[in-house]
């Protein structure tokens, strides 16, 4: 979806990603709430290379993928904005 949105917007997409914080959303989708930052870090290790047109093989504690490819590949490197908020942040 990000690649398509970037294409139809003429290359104006900045993809914002975060680990999430609202427990009700985790519950609604059945996502585990433990180790959010660790899970997010692994997810970034998969998503960002895919957005760069790379084939991704990854085996982590939470996610595994073999020869994953994003098709259609983005026509440019889509900027990724990583957001966070917590203790020690934003003081």
PDB file of N, CA, C and O in Angstrom:
ATOM      1  N   UNK A   1       0.814  -1.180   0.000  1.00  0.00           N
ATOM      2  CA  UNK A   1       0.000   0.000   0.000  1.00  0.00           C
ATOM      3  C   UNK A   1       0.866   1.254   0.000  1.00  0.00           C
ATOM      4  O   UNK A   1       0.534   2.244  -0.652  1.00  0.00           O
ATOM      5  N   UNK A   2       1.974   1.209   0.732  1.00  0.00           N
ATOM      6  CA  UNK A   2       2.852   2.382   0.784  1.00  0.00           C
ATOM      7  C   UNK A   2       3.431   2.679  -0.597  1.00  0.00           C
ATOM      8  O   UNK A   2       3.482   3.837  -1.014  1.00  0.00           O
ATOM      9  N   UNK A   3       3.865   1.639  -1.307  1.00  0.00           N
ATOM     10  CA  UNK A   3       4.438   1.844  -2.636  1.00  0.00           C
ATOM     11  C   UNK A   3       3.401   2.425  -3.590  1.00  0.00           C
ATOM     12  O   UNK A   3       3.712   3.320  -4.376  1.00  0.00           O
ATOM     13  N   UNK A   4       2.185   1.927  -3.527  1.00  0.00           N
ATOM     14  CA  UNK A   4       1.123   2.429  -4.388  1.00  0.00           C
ATOM     15  C   UNK A   4       0.769   3.866  -4.033  1.00  0.00           C
ATOM     16  O   UNK A   4       0.614   4.707  -4.918  1.00  0.00           O
ATOM     17  N   UNK A   5       0.641   4.150  -2.739  1.00  0.00           N
ATOM     18  CA  UNK A   5       0.327   5.512  -2.303  1.00  0.00           C
ATOM     19  C   UNK A   5       1.409   6.478  -2.735  1.00  0.00           C
ATOM     20  O   UNK A   5       1.110   7.587  -3.178  1.00  0.00           O
ATOM     21  N   UNK A   6       2.671   6.068  -2.611  1.00  0.00           N
ATOM     22  CA  UNK A   6       3.763   6.921  -3.040  1.00  0.00           C
ATOM     23  C   UNK A   6       3.680   7.189  -4.542  1.00  0.00           C
ATOM     24  O   UNK A   6       3.912   8.312  -4.990  1.00  0.00           O
ATOM     25  N   UNK A   7       3.354   6.177  -5.302  1.00  0.00           N
ATOM     26  CA  UNK A   7       3.264   6.311  -6.754  1.00  0.00           C
ATOM     27  C   UNK A   7       2.143   7.274  -7.150  1.00  0.00           C
ATOM     28  O   UNK A   7       2.362   8.188  -7.944  1.00  0.00           O
ATOM     29  N   UNK A   8       0.951   7.074  -6.603  1.00  0.00           N
ATOM     30  CA  UNK A   8      -0.177   7.920  -6.999  1.00  0.00           C
ATOM     31  C   UNK A   8      -0.059   9.343  -6.445  1.00  0.00           C
ATOM     32  O   UNK A   8      -0.717  10.253  -6.947  1.00  0.00           O
ATOM     33  N   UNK A   9       0.773   9.544  -5.415  1.00  0.00           N
ATOM     34  CA  UNK A   9       0.958  10.885  -4.860  1.00  0.00           C
ATOM     35  C   UNK A   9       2.114  11.622  -5.519  1.00  0.00           C
ATOM     36  O   UNK A   9       2.442  12.743  -5.131  1.00  0.00           O
ATOM     37  N   UNK A  10       2.727  10.997  -6.507  1.00  0.00           N
ATOM     38  CA  UNK A  10       3.845  11.649  -7.176  1.00  0.00           C
ATOM     39  C   UNK A  10       5.097  11.693  -6.325  1.00  0.00           C
ATOM     40  O   UNK A  10       5.895  12.623  -6.432  1.00  0.00           O
ATOM     41  N   UNK A  11       5.271  10.681  -5.473  1.00  0.00           N
ATOM     42  CA  UNK A  11       6.494  10.598  -4.669  1.00  0.00           C
ATOM     43  C   UNK A  11       6.488  11.498  -3.447  1.00  0.00           C
ATOM     44  O   UNK A  11       7.541  11.976  -3.025  1.00  0.00           O
ATOM     45  N   UNK A  12       5.322  11.735  -2.878  1.00  0.00           N
ATOM     46  CA  UNK A  12       5.235  12.633  -1.721  1.00  0.00           C
ATOM     47  C   UNK A  12       5.033  11.904  -0.403  1.00  0.00           C
ATOM     48  O   UNK A  12       4.904  12.555   0.635  1.00  0.00           O
ATOM     49  N   UNK A  13       5.000  10.583  -0.406  1.00  0.00           N
ATOM     50  CA  UNK A  13       4.740   9.837   0.826  1.00  0.00           C
ATOM     51  C   UNK A  13       5.954   9.829   1.751  1.00  0.00           C
ATOM     52  O   UNK A  13       7.088   9.614   1.324  1.00  0.00           O
ATOM     53  N   UNK A  14       5.679  10.067   3.013  1.00  0.00           N
ATOM     54  CA  UNK A  14       6.625   9.778   4.092  1.00  0.00           C
ATOM     55  C   UNK A  14       5.892   8.793   4.976  1.00  0.00           C
ATOM     56  O   UNK A  14       4.861   9.130   5.559  1.00  0.00           O
ATOM     57  N   UNK A  15       6.407   7.583   5.084  1.00  0.00           N
ATOM     58  CA  UNK A  15       5.735   6.524   5.829  1.00  0.00           C
ATOM     59  C   UNK A  15       6.083   6.628   7.303  1.00  0.00           C
ATOM     60  O   UNK A  15       7.239   6.449   7.686  1.00  0.00           O
ATOM     61  N   UNK A  16       5.089   6.915   8.129  1.00  0.00           N
ATOM     62  CA  UNK A  16       5.286   7.013   9.562  1.00  0.00           C
ATOM     63  C   UNK A  16       4.975   5.692  10.240  1.00  0.00           C
ATOM     64  O   UNK A  16       3.894   5.134  10.048  1.00  0.00           O
ATOM     65  N   UNK A  17       5.904   5.192  11.024  1.00  0.00           N
ATOM     66  CA  UNK A  17       5.733   3.914  11.722  1.00  0.00           C
ATOM     67  C   UNK A  17       6.066   4.082  13.196  1.00  0.00           C
ATOM     68  O   UNK A  17       6.956   4.849  13.563  1.00  0.00           O
ATOM     69  N   UNK A  18       5.342   3.356  14.030  1.00  0.00           N
ATOM     70  CA  UNK A  18       5.606   3.388  15.463  1.00  0.00           C
ATOM     71  C   UNK A  18       5.227   2.054  16.087  1.00  0.00           C
ATOM     72  O   UNK A  18       4.563   1.229  15.460  1.00  0.00           O
ATOM     73  N   UNK A  19       5.648   1.855  17.309  1.00  0.00           N
ATOM     74  CA  UNK A  19       5.392   0.588  17.997  1.00  0.00           C
ATOM     75  C   UNK A  19       3.967   0.492  18.518  1.00  0.00           C
ATOM     76  O   UNK A  19       3.502  -0.601  18.841  1.00  0.00           O
ATOM     77  N   UNK A  20       3.276   1.600  18.603  1.00  0.00           N
ATOM     78  CA  UNK A  20       1.917   1.593  19.135  1.00  0.00           C
ATOM     79  C   UNK A  20       1.924   1.744  20.645  1.00  0.00           C
ATOM     80  O   UNK A  20       2.931   1.500  21.308  1.00  0.00           O
ATOM     81  N   UNK A  21       0.773   2.154  21.175  1.00  0.00           N
ATOM     82  CA  UNK A  21       0.686   2.366  22.614  1.00  0.00           C
ATOM     83  C   UNK A  21      -0.717   2.096  23.154  1.00  0.00           C
ATOM     84  O   UNK A  21      -0.872   1.832  24.347  1.00  0.00           O
ATOM     85  N   UNK A  22      -1.722   2.157  22.317  1.00  0.00           N
ATOM     86  CA  UNK A  22      -3.108   2.085  22.773  1.00  0.00           C
ATOM     87  C   UNK A  22      -3.529   0.619  22.918  1.00  0.00           C
ATOM     88  O   UNK A  22      -3.759  -0.072  21.925  1.00  0.00           O
ATOM     89  N   UNK A  23      -3.626   0.160  24.159  1.00  0.00           N
ATOM     90  CA  UNK A  23      -3.918  -1.254  24.430  1.00  0.00           C
ATOM     91  C   UNK A  23      -5.196  -1.742  23.753  1.00  0.00           C
ATOM     92  O   UNK A  23      -5.261  -2.890  23.312  1.00  0.00           O
ATOM     93  N   UNK A  24      -6.199  -0.893  23.668  1.00  0.00           N
ATOM     94  CA  UNK A  24      -7.467  -1.310  23.052  1.00  0.00           C
ATOM     95  C   UNK A  24      -7.266  -1.702  21.583  1.00  0.00           C
ATOM     96  O   UNK A  24      -7.927  -2.619  21.096  1.00  0.00           O
ATOM     97  N   UNK A  25      -6.373  -1.025  20.882  1.00  0.00           N
ATOM     98  CA  UNK A  25      -6.096  -1.382  19.487  1.00  0.00           C
ATOM     99  C   UNK A  25      -5.391  -2.742  19.412  1.00  0.00           C
ATOM    100  O   UNK A  25      -5.711  -3.563  18.552  1.00  0.00           O
ATOM    101  N   UNK A  26      -4.449  -2.971  20.296  1.00  0.00           N
ATOM    102  CA  UNK A  26      -3.784  -4.276  20.337  1.00  0.00           C
ATOM    103  C   UNK A  26      -4.806  -5.380  20.589  1.00  0.00           C
ATOM    104  O   UNK A  26      -4.797  -6.415  19.923  1.00  0.00           O
ATOM    105  N   UNK A  27      -5.680  -5.145  21.552  1.00  0.00           N
ATOM    106  CA  UNK A  27      -6.714  -6.134  21.878  1.00  0.00           C
ATOM    107  C   UNK A  27      -7.660  -6.361  20.703  1.00  0.00           C
ATOM    108  O   UNK A  27      -8.011  -7.502  20.402  1.00  0.00           O
ATOM    109  N   UNK A  28      -8.073  -5.290  20.039  1.00  0.00           N
ATOM    110  CA  UNK A  28      -9.029  -5.399  18.932  1.00  0.00           C
ATOM    111  C   UNK A  28      -8.486  -6.246  17.789  1.00  0.00           C
ATOM    112  O   UNK A  28      -9.239  -6.968  17.136  1.00  0.00           O
ATOM    113  N   UNK A  29      -7.179  -6.158  17.545  1.00  0.00           N
ATOM    114  CA  UNK A  29      -6.574  -6.902  16.445  1.00  0.00           C
ATOM    115  C   UNK A  29      -5.910  -8.204  16.888  1.00  0.00           C
ATOM    116  O   UNK A  29      -5.396  -8.954  16.059  1.00  0.00           O
ATOM    117  N   UNK A  30      -5.920  -8.472  18.191  1.00  0.00           N
ATOM    118  CA  UNK A  30      -5.325  -9.699  18.700  1.00  0.00           C
ATOM    119  C   UNK A  30      -3.809  -9.687  18.694  1.00  0.00           C
ATOM    120  O   UNK A  30      -3.179 -10.744  18.648  1.00  0.00           O
ATOM    121  N   UNK A  31      -3.214  -8.499  18.741  1.00  0.00           N
ATOM    122  CA  UNK A  31      -1.758  -8.399  18.747  1.00  0.00           C
ATOM    123  C   UNK A  31      -1.239  -8.535  20.171  1.00  0.00           C
ATOM    124  O   UNK A  31      -1.856  -8.015  21.100  1.00  0.00           O
ATOM    125  N   UNK A  32      -0.119  -9.221  20.361  1.00  0.00           N
ATOM    126  CA  UNK A  32       0.465  -9.314  21.702  1.00  0.00           C
ATOM    127  C   UNK A  32       0.997  -7.951  22.142  1.00  0.00           C
ATOM    128  O   UNK A  32       1.489  -7.170  21.328  1.00  0.00           O
ATOM    129  N   UNK A  33       0.889  -7.681  23.437  1.00  0.00           N
ATOM    130  CA  UNK A  33       1.313  -6.384  23.968  1.00  0.00           C
ATOM    131  C   UNK A  33       2.693  -6.434  24.622  1.00  0.00           C
ATOM    132  O   UNK A  33       3.220  -5.406  25.047  1.00  0.00           O
ATOM    133  N   UNK A  34       3.270  -7.618  24.701  1.00  0.00           N
ATOM    134  CA  UNK A  34       4.584  -7.716  25.340  1.00  0.00           C
ATOM    135  C   UNK A  34       5.690  -7.393  24.322  1.00  0.00           C
ATOM    136  O   UNK A  34       5.512  -7.596  23.120  1.00  0.00           O
ATOM    137  N   UNK A  35       6.779  -6.912  24.791  1.00  0.00           N
ATOM    138  CA  UNK A  35       7.984  -6.682  23.977  1.00  0.00           C
ATOM    139  C   UNK A  35       7.692  -5.826  22.747  1.00  0.00           C
ATOM    140  O   UNK A  35       8.186  -6.117  21.657  1.00  0.00           O
ATOM    141  N   UNK A  36       6.899  -4.780  22.914  1.00  0.00           N
ATOM    142  CA  UNK A  36       6.489  -3.953  21.773  1.00  0.00           C
ATOM    143  C   UNK A  36       7.662  -3.374  21.005  1.00  0.00           C
ATOM    144  O   UNK A  36       7.679  -3.404  19.775  1.00  0.00           O
ATOM    145  N   UNK A  37       8.640  -2.849  21.722  1.00  0.00           N
ATOM    146  CA  UNK A  37       9.779  -2.217  21.052  1.00  0.00           C
ATOM    147  C   UNK A  37      10.625  -3.265  20.330  1.00  0.00           C
ATOM    148  O   UNK A  37      11.076  -3.030  19.209  1.00  0.00           O
ATOM    149  N   UNK A  38      10.842  -4.403  20.954  1.00  0.00           N
ATOM    150  CA  UNK A  38      11.608  -5.469  20.301  1.00  0.00           C
ATOM    151  C   UNK A  38      10.901  -5.964  19.042  1.00  0.00           C
ATOM    152  O   UNK A  38      11.540  -6.188  18.014  1.00  0.00           O
ATOM    153  N   UNK A  39       9.601  -6.131  19.124  1.00  0.00           N
ATOM    154  CA  UNK A  39       8.822  -6.559  17.956  1.00  0.00           C
ATOM    155  C   UNK A  39       8.898  -5.503  16.853  1.00  0.00           C
ATOM    156  O   UNK A  39       9.055  -5.827  15.676  1.00  0.00           O
ATOM    157  N   UNK A  40       8.785  -4.242  17.252  1.00  0.00           N
ATOM    158  CA  UNK A  40       8.846  -3.146  16.289  1.00  0.00           C
ATOM    159  C   UNK A  40      10.211  -3.099  15.606  1.00  0.00           C
ATOM    160  O   UNK A  40      10.299  -2.900  14.394  1.00  0.00           O
ATOM    161  N   UNK A  41      11.260  -3.282  16.381  1.00  0.00           N
ATOM    162  CA  UNK A  41      12.611  -3.279  15.806  1.00  0.00           C
ATOM    163  C   UNK A  41      12.755  -4.376  14.751  1.00  0.00           C
ATOM    164  O   UNK A  41      13.317  -4.142  13.681  1.00  0.00           O
ATOM    165  N   UNK A  42      12.249  -5.570  15.054  1.00  0.00           N
ATOM    166  CA  UNK A  42      12.310  -6.649  14.072  1.00  0.00           C
ATOM    167  C   UNK A  42      11.476  -6.319  12.838  1.00  0.00           C
ATOM    168  O   UNK A  42      11.899  -6.567  11.709  1.00  0.00           O
ATOM    169  N   UNK A  43      10.292  -5.761  13.061  1.00  0.00           N
ATOM    170  CA  UNK A  43       9.432  -5.408  11.927  1.00  0.00           C
ATOM    171  C   UNK A  43      10.124  -4.401  11.019  1.00  0.00           C
ATOM    172  O   UNK A  43      10.043  -4.516   9.796  1.00  0.00           O
ATOM    173  N   UNK A  44      10.800  -3.420  11.594  1.00  0.00           N
ATOM    174  CA  UNK A  44      11.536  -2.448  10.782  1.00  0.00           C
ATOM    175  C   UNK A  44      12.632  -3.120   9.969  1.00  0.00           C
ATOM    176  O   UNK A  44      12.911  -2.718   8.839  1.00  0.00           O
ATOM    177  N   UNK A  45      13.256  -4.154  10.552  1.00  0.00           N
ATOM    178  CA  UNK A  45      14.296  -4.893   9.836  1.00  0.00           C
ATOM    179  C   UNK A  45      13.775  -5.643   8.622  1.00  0.00           C
ATOM    180  O   UNK A  45      14.552  -6.078   7.773  1.00  0.00           O
ATOM    181  N   UNK A  46      12.472  -5.792   8.541  1.00  0.00           N
ATOM    182  CA  UNK A  46      11.835  -6.424   7.382  1.00  0.00           C
ATOM    183  C   UNK A  46      11.250  -5.373   6.450  1.00  0.00           C
ATOM    184  O   UNK A  46      11.494  -5.405   5.244  1.00  0.00           O
ATOM    185  N   UNK A  47      10.482  -4.445   7.001  1.00  0.00           N
ATOM    186  CA  UNK A  47       9.738  -3.483   6.197  1.00  0.00           C
ATOM    187  C   UNK A  47      10.659  -2.526   5.439  1.00  0.00           C
ATOM    188  O   UNK A  47      10.464  -2.310   4.243  1.00  0.00           O
ATOM    189  N   UNK A  48      11.651  -1.954   6.106  1.00  0.00           N
ATOM    190  CA  UNK A  48      12.501  -0.958   5.454  1.00  0.00           C
ATOM    191  C   UNK A  48      13.267  -1.549   4.267  1.00  0.00           C
ATOM    192  O   UNK A  48      13.259  -0.937   3.199  1.00  0.00           O
ATOM    193  N   UNK A  49      13.920  -2.693   4.394  1.00  0.00           N
ATOM    194  CA  UNK A  49      14.574  -3.257   3.204  1.00  0.00           C
ATOM    195  C   UNK A  49      13.584  -3.567   2.080  1.00  0.00           C
ATOM    196  O   UNK A  49      13.914  -3.395   0.907  1.00  0.00           O
ATOM    197  N   UNK A  50      12.386  -4.020   2.420  1.00  0.00           N
ATOM    198  CA  UNK A  50      11.381  -4.258   1.376  1.00  0.00           C
ATOM    199  C   UNK A  50      11.063  -2.970   0.632  1.00  0.00           C
ATOM    200  O   UNK A  50      10.916  -2.971  -0.591  1.00  0.00           O
ATOM    201  N   UNK A  51      10.956  -1.876   1.371  1.00  0.00           N
ATOM    202  CA  UNK A  51      10.685  -0.580   0.749  1.00  0.00           C
ATOM    203  C   UNK A  51      11.853  -0.084  -0.098  1.00  0.00           C
ATOM    204  O   UNK A  51      11.694   0.814  -0.925  1.00  0.00           O
ATOM    205  N   UNK A  52      13.013  -0.668   0.114  1.00  0.00           N
ATOM    206  CA  UNK A  52      14.201  -0.309  -0.680  1.00  0.00           C
ATOM    207  C   UNK A  52      14.375  -1.241  -1.884  1.00  0.00           C
ATOM    208  O   UNK A  52      15.382  -1.176  -2.589  1.00  0.00           O
ATOM    209  N   UNK A  53      13.380  -2.108  -2.108  1.00  0.00           N
ATOM    210  CA  UNK A  53      13.419  -3.000  -3.261  1.00  0.00           C
ATOM    211  C   UNK A  53      14.244  -4.253  -3.053  1.00  0.00           C
ATOM    212  O   UNK A  53      14.583  -4.936  -4.019  1.00  0.00           O
ATOM    213  N   UNK A  54      14.570  -4.562  -1.821  1.00  0.00           N
ATOM    214  CA  UNK A  54      15.397  -5.734  -1.536  1.00  0.00           C
ATOM    215  C   UNK A  54      14.540  -6.963  -1.260  1.00  0.00           C
ATOM    216  O   UNK A  54      13.383  -6.853  -0.853  1.00  0.00           O
ATOM    217  N   UNK A  55      15.118  -8.116  -1.485  1.00  0.00           N
ATOM    218  CA  UNK A  55      14.520  -9.382  -1.084  1.00  0.00           C
ATOM    219  C   UNK A  55      14.959  -9.634   0.355  1.00  0.00           C
ATOM    220  O   UNK A  55      16.138  -9.497   0.680  1.00  0.00           O
ATOM    221  N   UNK A  56      14.021  -9.999   1.210  1.00  0.00           N
ATOM    222  CA  UNK A  56      14.328 -10.101   2.638  1.00  0.00           C
ATOM    223  C   UNK A  56      14.123 -11.519   3.152  1.00  0.00           C
ATOM    224  O   UNK A  56      13.047 -12.105   3.030  1.00  0.00           O
ATOM    225  N   UNK A  57      15.183 -12.041   3.724  1.00  0.00           N
ATOM    226  CA  UNK A  57      15.110 -13.270   4.505  1.00  0.00           C
ATOM    227  C   UNK A  57      15.503 -12.870   5.919  1.00  0.00           C
ATOM    228  O   UNK A  57      16.565 -12.290   6.142  1.00  0.00           O
ATOM    229  N   UNK A  58      14.640 -13.184   6.861  1.00  0.00           N
ATOM    230  CA  UNK A  58      14.842 -12.716   8.231  1.00  0.00           C
ATOM    231  C   UNK A  58      14.322 -13.772   9.186  1.00  0.00           C
ATOM    232  O   UNK A  58      13.241 -14.329   8.994  1.00  0.00           O
ATOM    233  N   UNK A  59      15.105 -14.035  10.211  1.00  0.00           N
ATOM    234  CA  UNK A  59      14.646 -14.927  11.264  1.00  0.00           C
ATOM    235  C   UNK A  59      14.976 -14.289  12.597  1.00  0.00           C
ATOM    236  O   UNK A  59      16.139 -14.187  12.987  1.00  0.00           O
ATOM    237  N   UNK A  60      13.942 -13.866  13.283  1.00  0.00           N
ATOM    238  CA  UNK A  60      14.117 -13.215  14.574  1.00  0.00           C
ATOM    239  C   UNK A  60      13.371 -13.973  15.642  1.00  0.00           C
ATOM    240  O   UNK A  60      12.920 -15.100  15.435  1.00  0.00           O
ATOM    241  N   UNK A  61      13.250 -13.342  16.772  1.00  0.00           N
ATOM    242  CA  UNK A  61      12.525 -13.960  17.878  1.00  0.00           C
ATOM    243  C   UNK A  61      11.011 -13.916  17.644  1.00  0.00           C
ATOM    244  O   UNK A  61      10.280 -14.794  18.103  1.00  0.00           O
ATOM    245  N   UNK A  62      10.549 -12.885  16.924  1.00  0.00           N
ATOM    246  CA  UNK A  62       9.112 -12.687  16.745  1.00  0.00           C
ATOM    247  C   UNK A  62       8.636 -12.873  15.307  1.00  0.00           C
ATOM    248  O   UNK A  62       7.492 -13.271  15.088  1.00  0.00           O
ATOM    249  N   UNK A  63       9.478 -12.598  14.339  1.00  0.00           N
ATOM    250  CA  UNK A  63       9.085 -12.665  12.933  1.00  0.00           C
ATOM    251  C   UNK A  63      10.091 -13.477  12.131  1.00  0.00           C
ATOM    252  O   UNK A  63      11.288 -13.485  12.417  1.00  0.00           O
ATOM    253  N   UNK A  64       9.570 -14.155  11.120  1.00  0.00           N
ATOM    254  CA  UNK A  64      10.412 -14.904  10.192  1.00  0.00           C
ATOM    255  C   UNK A  64       9.876 -14.687   8.786  1.00  0.00           C
ATOM    256  O   UNK A  64       8.666 -14.730   8.567  1.00  0.00           O
ATOM    257  N   UNK A  65      10.759 -14.458   7.846  1.00  0.00           N
ATOM    258  CA  UNK A  65      10.363 -14.362   6.446  1.00  0.00           C
ATOM    259  C   UNK A  65      11.478 -14.940   5.580  1.00  0.00           C
ATOM    260  O   UNK A  65      12.659 -14.845   5.914  1.00  0.00           O
ATOM    261  N   UNK A  66      11.087 -15.527   4.485  1.00  0.00           N
ATOM    262  CA  UNK A  66      12.069 -16.107   3.561  1.00  0.00           C
ATOM    263  C   UNK A  66      11.799 -15.587   2.169  1.00  0.00           C
ATOM    264  O   UNK A  66      10.717 -15.778   1.613  1.00  0.00           O
ATOM    265  N   UNK A  67      12.802 -14.925   1.612  1.00  0.00           N
ATOM    266  CA  UNK A  67      12.733 -14.418   0.241  1.00  0.00           C
ATOM    267  C   UNK A  67      11.502 -13.548  -0.006  1.00  0.00           C
ATOM    268  O   UNK A  67      10.881 -13.640  -1.065  1.00  0.00           O
ATOM    269  N   UNK A  68      11.148 -12.709   0.959  1.00  0.00           N
ATOM    270  CA  UNK A  68      10.009 -11.805   0.801  1.00  0.00           C
ATOM    271  C   UNK A  68      10.380 -10.690  -0.169  1.00  0.00           C
ATOM    272  O   UNK A  68      11.494 -10.169  -0.145  1.00  0.00           O
ATOM    273  N   UNK A  69       9.421 -10.336  -1.023  1.00  0.00           N
ATOM    274  CA  UNK A  69       9.620  -9.296  -2.021  1.00  0.00           C
ATOM    275  C   UNK A  69       8.378  -8.416  -2.030  1.00  0.00           C
ATOM    276  O   UNK A  69       7.258  -8.918  -1.934  1.00  0.00           O
ATOM    277  N   UNK A  70       8.570  -7.127  -2.142  1.00  0.00           N
ATOM    278  CA  UNK A  70       7.464  -6.197  -2.265  1.00  0.00           C
ATOM    279  C   UNK A  70       7.207  -5.949  -3.745  1.00  0.00           C
ATOM    280  O   UNK A  70       8.075  -5.451  -4.462  1.00  0.00           O
ATOM    281  N   UNK A  71       6.014  -6.299  -4.191  1.00  0.00           N
ATOM    282  CA  UNK A  71       5.669  -6.090  -5.597  1.00  0.00           C
ATOM    283  C   UNK A  71       4.338  -5.379  -5.691  1.00  0.00           C
ATOM    284  O   UNK A  71       3.379  -5.806  -5.048  1.00  0.00           O
ATOM    285  N   UNK A  72       4.238  -4.325  -6.456  1.00  0.00           N
ATOM    286  CA  UNK A  72       5.346  -3.749  -7.212  1.00  0.00           C
ATOM    287  C   UNK A  72       6.328  -3.042  -6.283  1.00  0.00           C
ATOM    288  O   UNK A  72       5.945  -2.490  -5.251  1.00  0.00           O
ATOM    289  N   UNK A  73       7.570  -3.071  -6.663  1.00  0.00           N
ATOM    290  CA  UNK A  73       8.606  -2.405  -5.872  1.00  0.00           C
ATOM    291  C   UNK A  73       8.415  -0.897  -5.976  1.00  0.00           C
ATOM    292  O   UNK A  73       8.007  -0.394  -7.023  1.00  0.00           O
ATOM    293  N   UNK A  74       8.703  -0.178  -4.906  1.00  0.00           N
ATOM    294  CA  UNK A  74       8.609   1.282  -4.979  1.00  0.00           C
ATOM    295  C   UNK A  74       9.569   1.829  -6.039  1.00  0.00           C
ATOM    296  O   UNK A  74      10.640   1.268  -6.272  1.00  0.00           O
ATOM    297  N   UNK A  75       9.170   2.927  -6.672  1.00  0.00           N
ATOM    298  CA  UNK A  75      10.019   3.515  -7.704  1.00  0.00           C
ATOM    299  C   UNK A  75      11.108   4.403  -7.108  1.00  0.00           C
ATOM    300  O   UNK A  75      11.981   4.890  -7.826  1.00  0.00           O
ATOM    301  N   UNK A  76      11.055   4.609  -5.800  1.00  0.00           N
ATOM    302  CA  UNK A  76      12.088   5.394  -5.098  1.00  0.00           C
ATOM    303  C   UNK A  76      12.202   4.871  -3.667  1.00  0.00           C
ATOM    304  O   UNK A  76      11.366   4.087  -3.218  1.00  0.00           O
ATOM    305  N   UNK A  77      13.237   5.308  -2.958  1.00  0.00           N
ATOM    306  CA  UNK A  77      13.359   4.971  -1.538  1.00  0.00           C
ATOM    307  C   UNK A  77      12.369   5.828  -0.753  1.00  0.00           C
ATOM    308  O   UNK A  77      12.567   7.033  -0.595  1.00  0.00           O
ATOM    309  N   UNK A  78      11.320   5.208  -0.272  1.00  0.00           N
ATOM    310  CA  UNK A  78      10.303   5.935   0.482  1.00  0.00           C
ATOM    311  C   UNK A  78      10.867   6.293   1.858  1.00  0.00           C
ATOM    312  O   UNK A  78      11.331   5.416   2.587  1.00  0.00           O
ATOM    313  N   UNK A  79      10.826   7.580   2.215  1.00  0.00           N
ATOM    314  CA  UNK A  79      11.307   7.955   3.549  1.00  0.00           C
ATOM    315  C   UNK A  79      10.449   7.305   4.634  1.00  0.00           C
ATOM    316  O   UNK A  79       9.228   7.219   4.510  1.00  0.00           O
ATOM    317  N   UNK A  80      11.111   6.850   5.697  1.00  0.00           N
ATOM    318  CA  UNK A  80      10.420   6.227   6.821  1.00  0.00           C
ATOM    319  C   UNK A  80      10.676   7.077   8.060  1.00  0.00           C
ATOM    320  O   UNK A  80      11.823   7.306   8.443  1.00  0.00           O
ATOM    321  N   UNK A  81       9.601   7.538   8.676  1.00  0.00           N
ATOM    322  CA  UNK A  81       9.664   8.317   9.900  1.00  0.00           C
ATOM    323  C   UNK A  81       9.310   7.390  11.048  1.00  0.00           C
ATOM    324  O   UNK A  81       8.197   6.867  11.108  1.00  0.00           O
ATOM    325  N   UNK A  82      10.250   7.186  11.958  1.00  0.00           N
ATOM    326  CA  UNK A  82      10.022   6.305  13.107  1.00  0.00           C
ATOM    327  C   UNK A  82       9.669   7.182  14.302  1.00  0.00           C
ATOM    328  O   UNK A  82      10.415   8.092  14.665  1.00  0.00           O
ATOM    329  N   UNK A  83       8.521   6.893  14.905  1.00  0.00           N
ATOM    330  CA  UNK A  83       8.030   7.704  16.017  1.00  0.00           C
ATOM    331  C   UNK A  83       8.091   6.920  17.318  1.00  0.00           C
ATOM    332  O   UNK A  83       7.898   5.704  17.337  1.00  0.00           O
ATOM    333  N   UNK A  84       8.364   7.640  18.415  1.00  0.00           N
ATOM    334  CA  UNK A  84       8.394   7.000  19.720  1.00  0.00           C
ATOM    335  C   UNK A  84       8.075   8.023  20.789  1.00  0.00           C
ATOM    336  O   UNK A  84       8.312   9.220  20.630  1.00  0.00           O
ATOM    337  N   UNK A  85       7.528   7.516  21.886  1.00  0.00           N
ATOM    338  CA  UNK A  85       7.264   8.359  23.037  1.00  0.00           C
ATOM    339  C   UNK A  85       7.311   7.462  24.267  1.00  0.00           C
ATOM    340  O   UNK A  85       6.739   6.371  24.274  1.00  0.00           O
ATOM    341  N   UNK A  86       7.971   7.911  25.269  1.00  0.00           N
ATOM    342  CA  UNK A  86       8.036   7.138  26.500  1.00  0.00           C
ATOM    343  C   UNK A  86       8.961   7.816  27.498  1.00  0.00           C
ATOM    344  O   UNK A  86       9.407   8.941  27.272  1.00  0.00           O
ATOM    345  N   UNK A  87       9.254   7.131  28.607  1.00  0.00           N
ATOM    346  CA  UNK A  87      10.148   7.713  29.605  1.00  0.00           C
ATOM    347  C   UNK A  87      11.481   8.099  28.980  1.00  0.00           C
ATOM    348  O   UNK A  87      12.091   7.305  28.264  1.00  0.00           O
ATOM    349  N   UNK A  88      11.918   9.290  29.247  1.00  0.00           N
ATOM    350  CA  UNK A  88      13.197   9.762  28.713  1.00  0.00           C
ATOM    351  C   UNK A  88      13.089  10.347  27.327  1.00  0.00           C
ATOM    352  O   UNK A  88      14.081  10.830  26.781  1.00  0.00           O
ATOM    353  N   UNK A  89      11.907  10.313  26.748  1.00  0.00           N
ATOM    354  CA  UNK A  89      11.707  10.842  25.400  1.00  0.00           C
ATOM    355  C   UNK A  89      11.068  12.209  25.472  1.00  0.00           C
ATOM    356  O   UNK A  89      10.187  12.464  26.292  1.00  0.00           O
ATOM    357  N   UNK A  90      11.510  13.043  24.633  1.00  0.00           N
ATOM    358  CA  UNK A  90      10.812  14.300  24.349  1.00  0.00           C
ATOM    359  C   UNK A  90      10.733  15.221  25.552  1.00  0.00           C
ATOM    360  O   UNK A  90       9.690  15.831  25.787  1.00  0.00           O
ATOM    361  N   UNK A  91      11.801  15.337  26.315  1.00  0.00           N
ATOM    362  CA  UNK A  91      11.780  16.230  27.474  1.00  0.00           C
ATOM    363  C   UNK A  91      12.263  17.600  27.120  1.00  0.00           C
ATOM    364  O   UNK A  91      12.310  18.480  27.980  1.00  0.00           O
TER     365      UNK A  91
END
